[in-house]
Amino acid sequence: MSETISILVVDDNPAMATALADILGVKSFAVHVATSGAEALESLRVEPVDILLTDVKMPGMNGLEFYQATRKERYE
């Protein structure tokens, strides 16, 4: 029995995030969507995922800052 891989898609453009989530969902991934770095961090606190796909240019917390925040929360 195989375990479903979970993916968090983070993009400030909801249409882009939803489109990517739909494509990945067809491939049987469990996909979650967040439209900001802060929303994504909150989502990860509730339900960790296997893979993060994030936009780099986002208002507020950009993709690199989001990645650094996930590393800090997880490993410090």
Secondary structure, DSSP 8 states (H G I E B T S, - for coil): -----EEEEE-S-HHHHHHHHHHHHHTT-EEEEESSHHHHHHHHHHS--SEEEE-S--SSS-HHHHHHHHHHHHH-
